[in-house]
Amino acid sequence: MKKFPIKIKAFGKQALLIEWPQKVDTNILADILRFERKLGGKLKNVETVPSYNSLTVIWLKDDIDTEALSKEIYGYYDEPDNETERPKNYLWKLPVCYDPGFGPDLKTVAGYLQMTIEQLIEAHTSHEYTVYGIGFLPGFMYLGGLPENLKVPRRPEPRLKVTKGSVGLAGEQTGIYPQESPGGWQIIGNCPIPIFNAKAKEPCLVSVGDKIKFESITKAEYDLHKIEGEVGIFNPEKIALHG
């Protein structure tokens, strides 16, 4: 697997931030996840948080010696990679209703992109998006891989309340609000199934490195899936990714 020049810096008293080149690249993400797994076998009492171009390493006990630990981590990164089997990632197919009642910005976004609403929906559902990070809200997926013809700016004024399940666009990303929250993304639809459940053994449905493909559904299908999601009987389709 390709390696990259990395930089390590202090991130408070109990964390280090490992940085990769600042660009959106699936090869960089794969390297971040590979190194996260390696550090999991090397370091104890730590939590790690991967994102587009970085890996945050948080020590759960004592303050850290930044210089000594940075040197140690650089050494781990330069070691040969002996990983023989990587954990599986999945392609998740998630339903989205693009009814205007769920997409308050649908018409505005279509106009900005010089598309019809039907063309916008077709464009948004025809791509697979990579989960580059999970944060901001528990279970909020930052989905990269948005094609050029779908890139729109954030709203000039954020909303004080964005409905749970709202599907939005912002810059080079798309994503789903896993709970009600303020937010400035352009909302074009709603996903009826819960992405995050704090009571579950694995609270977040997806993992960094997974892929998402949206599938357009009707309002009637949305209502059905909403009920199925609330009682826990809806199982979204997932396909194992290879390589």
C-alpha positions in Angstrom: 0.0 0.0 0.0 1.2 3.5 -0.9 2.6 5.6 2.0 2.7 9.4 2.3 4.7 12.1 4.1 3.1 12.6 7.5 3.4 15.3 10.2 2.7 14.9 13.9 1.9 17.7 16.3 0.5 18.1 19.8 -3.2 18.4 20.1 -3.7 19.4 23.7 -2.1 17.7 26.7 -3.3 14.2 25.9 -3.5 13.9 22.2 -1.4 13.9 19.0 -2.6 14.9 15.5 -1.1 12.9 12.7 -1.6 14.7 9.4 -1.4 13.4 5.8 -1.4 15.5 2.6 -4.3 17.9 2.5 -6.4 16.5 -0.3 -9.4 14.2 -0.7 -8.0 10.9 -1.8 -9.2 7.3 -1.2 -5.6 6.1 -1.1 -4.8 8.5 1.7 -7.9 7.4 3.6 -6.9 3.7 3.2 -3.4 4.5 4.5 -4.9 6.4 7.5 -7.1 3.4 8.4 -4.2 0.9 7.9 -2.1 2.9 10.3 -4.9 3.3 12.8 -5.1 -0.6 12.9 -1.3 -0.8 13.4 -1.3 1.7 16.2 -4.1 -0.3 17.9 -1.7 -3.1 18.3 1.2 -1.0 19.4 -0.3 1.5 21.8 -2.5 0.8 24.9 -5.1 3.0 26.5 -5.7 5.2 23.5 -8.6 6.2 21.3 -8.2 7.1 17.6 -10.3 9.3 15.4 -9.7 9.1 11.6 -10.8 11.7 9.2 -10.1 13.0 5.6 -6.5 13.8 6.1 -5.7 13.0 9.7 -5.7 10.6 12.6 -6.1 11.9 16.2 -4.6 9.7 18.8 -6.0 10.4 22.3 -4.3 9.0 25.5 -6.9 8.1 28.1 -4.7 8.3 31.2 -1.7 10.6 31.6 -0.4 13.6 29.8 2.0 12.7 27.0 5.6 13.5 26.1 4.9 14.8 22.7 8.4 14.6 21.3 9.1 11.1 22.5 5.8 9.7 21.3 6.0 11.5 18.0 9.4 9.9 17.4 7.9 6.5 18.3 4.9 6.9 16.0 7.1 8.0 13.1 9.0 4.8 13.6 5.9 2.7 13.5 4.8 4.4 10.3 8.2 3.6 8.6 8.0 -0.1 9.6 7.2 -2.6 6.8 3.5 -3.4 6.7 2.9 -7.0 7.8 -0.9 -6.8 7.6 -2.2 -9.8 5.8 -6.0 -9.2 6.0 -7.9 -6.0 6.3 -11.3 -5.6 7.9 -14.1 -5.5 5.4 -15.8 -2.3 4.4 -19.2 -2.2 2.9 -21.3 -0.4 0.3 -24.6 0.6 2.0 -27.7 1.4 0.0 -29.8 3.9 1.9 -33.3 5.1 1.0 -33.9 8.8 0.5 -37.2 10.6 -0.2 -36.7 13.7 -2.3 -40.3 14.9 -1.8 -40.3 18.8 -1.7 -41.7 18.5 1.9 -38.4 16.9 2.9 -36.1 19.0 0.7 -36.6 22.7 1.5 -33.6 23.6 -0.6 -34.3 21.1 -3.5 -35.6 23.7 -5.9 -33.0 26.3 -5.0 -30.1 23.8 -5.4 -31.5 22.6 -8.8 -31.7 26.2 -10.0 -28.2 26.9 -8.8 -26.9 23.8 -10.6 -29.0 24.5 -13.7 -30.8 21.2 -13.5 -34.3 20.1 -13.2 -35.3 18.5 -9.8 -35.4 15.1 -11.6 -31.9 15.6 -12.9 -30.6 16.6 -9.5 -32.1 13.5 -7.9 -30.7 11.3 -10.7 -27.3 12.8 -10.2 -27.3 12.4 -6.4 -28.4 8.8 -6.6 -26.1 7.7 -9.4 -22.8 8.0 -7.4 -21.2 6.1 -4.6 -19.8 8.2 -1.8 -17.0 7.3 0.6 -17.3 7.8 4.3 -14.3 10.0 5.1 -15.2 10.8 8.7 -17.8 10.6 11.4 -18.4 13.5 13.7 -19.9 16.9 14.3 -22.9 15.0 15.6 -22.8 11.3 16.7 -23.2 9.3 13.5 -22.9 12.3 11.2 -21.1 10.9 8.1 -18.9 13.2 6.0 -19.4 11.7 2.5 -16.8 12.6 -0.1 -16.7 11.8 -3.8 -19.3 14.4 -4.8 -19.1 15.0 -8.5 -18.4 18.5 -9.8 -21.9 19.0 -11.1 -23.4 18.7 -7.6 -21.1 21.1 -5.7 -23.0 23.9 -4.0 -22.1 26.4 -1.3 -23.6 26.2 2.2 -26.6 28.2 3.0 -25.8 31.9 3.6 -27.7 31.6 6.9 -27.7 28.3 8.8 -31.0 26.9 10.0 -31.6 26.7 13.8 -33.3 23.4 13.3 -32.6 20.7 10.7 -34.8 17.7 10.9 -33.4 14.3 11.8 -32.6 12.2 8.7 -32.1 15.3 6.5 -29.9 14.7 3.5 -27.8 17.7 2.5 -25.1 19.1 0.2 -22.3 21.5 1.1 -19.2 22.2 -0.9 -17.6 18.9 -1.9 -19.6 16.8 0.5 -23.0 15.2 1.1 -24.3 13.7 4.3 -27.2 12.8 6.6 -28.1 14.6 9.8 -28.5 11.7 12.3 -30.5 13.8 14.7 -32.2 17.2 14.9 -29.6 20.0 14.9 -28.7 23.4 13.7 -27.0 23.3 10.3 -26.1 25.2 7.2 -26.1 22.4 4.6 -28.5 22.6 1.6 -31.3 20.1 2.4 -32.6 18.1 -0.6 -34.3 15.0 1.0 -34.6 12.8 4.0 -33.5 9.3 5.0 -36.1 7.5 7.1 -33.8 5.0 8.8 -31.7 5.8 11.9 -28.0 6.1 11.3 -27.0 6.2 15.0 -28.4 4.4 18.0 -26.6 5.1 21.3 -28.1 1.9 22.9 -26.8 -0.5 20.2 -23.6 -2.5 20.6 -22.3 -0.8 17.5 -24.0 2.7 17.8 -23.1 3.9 14.3 -24.5 1.9 11.3 -21.4 2.6 9.1 -17.7 2.9 9.5 -15.1 5.2 8.0 -14.0 3.7 4.7 -17.4 2.4 3.9 -19.4 3.7 0.9 -22.9 5.0 0.6 -25.3 4.9 -2.4 -28.6 6.7 -2.1 -31.8 5.2 -3.6 -34.8 7.4 -4.3 -38.1 6.3 -2.7 -41.6 7.6 -2.7 -43.4 9.3 0.2 -45.4 6.1 0.8 -42.2 4.0 0.9 -40.6 6.6 3.2 -43.5 6.2 5.7 -43.2 2.5 5.7 -39.4 2.5 6.1 -39.8 5.1 8.9 -41.9 2.7 10.9 -39.6 -0.2 10.1 -36.6 1.8 11.3 -38.3 2.9 14.5 -39.1 -0.7 15.5 -35.7 -2.0 14.3 -36.7 -4.3 11.5 -35.4 -2.4 8.6 -32.1 -3.8 7.4 -30.4 -1.7 4.7 -28.8 -3.6 1.9 -25.0 -3.8 2.3 -22.4 -5.3 -0.1 -18.9 -6.3 1.0 -16.2 -4.2 -0.8 -13.1 -6.0 -2.1 -9.5 -4.8 -2.0 
